[in-house]
Amino acid sequence: MDNPNPQKMMAHCPLCQAAYSENAVRLVGEKGSARLFHCTCATCGHAVLAVVIEVAGGISSIGLVTDLEVQDAVRFANLPPISSDECISAHKALEEGSRRLCGRLLDKKA
């Protein structure tokens, strides 16, 4: 993908359909044929992270509504990936915390 023009690829906010302004779409990072963009809608205020990939001569994209500011997206894009052990530890911590919270709420009702 030679010098992609993010304004042409992501011209409108997927939430309110307003046109993005020229400076609303920022390139956050790239790896191979994949590029990560952060888009902020001036009309509705929502932000979207969009991955744009060149595939078999075409362009494919996927977006995710986010509360990240562009500087946060840049910072997170440059961090190492989360390991499977870290993911499992986080799941266990959330599950345990959820059980404790539910237990306390049920005890209050009893």
Secondary structure, 3 states (H helix, E strand, C coil): CCCCCHHHHCCECCCCCCECCCCCEEEEEEECCEEEEEEECCCCCCEEEEEEEEECCEEEEEEEEECCCHHHHHHHHCCCCCCHHHHHHHHHHHHHHHHHHHHHHHHHHC
